[in-house]
């Protein structure tokens, strides 16, 4: 399957950008989209077009292309970052591997909102409980452009990562990297991998995911 099957410019056309105005026009804090990628690749061009279109249309969104200086093992890799009072990036370790097309345009929007609102859309009790987690947590969420159920998980885990600096999230678009799903034995999506060892299927609400996360981290501490 060719990359262009999912990552066409129509996925983030001018009409789509305009449709996002109600979600992105009144952001309270600025957001920076950073791109690390192999230059001159088709997916890289699509990623640049998407990020640049958002930055051109929304005052509170910036775009920085690092593809000429830093090229990751897999690309394109989009980072969604905050911006401090000195103009420096605040890295919440929010990443998208591949281009968020299809339903996952909404996942990118969810990440941007999570950063701009500093995770305040989570329930107060969830934020309090999250603040007590001291363990390092790496979350990989595997989904695809056609996978609508992956969107609420991307939004939820993005907010978790913003609230707790020990948590990092990478949304992996398997349209671009199906081999990664094969390597990780992932056959149904959305599929969440915690700390490279715990596999979760389907979607969770705030309370449910927090309980599962706490249980898995406790299990890891007991085993280590």
Secondary structure, 3 states (H helix, E strand, C coil): CCHHHCCCHHHHCHHHHHHCHHHHCCCCCCEEEEEECCCCCHHHHHHHHHHHHHHHHCCCEEEEECCCCCCCCCCCEEEEEEECCCCCEECCCEEEECCCCHHHHHHHHHHHHHHHCCCCCCCHHHHHHHHCCCCCEEEEEEECCCCCHHHHHHHHHHHHHHHCCCEEEEEEECCCCHHHHHHCCCCCCCEEEECCCEEEECCCCHHHHHHHHHHHHHHHHHHC
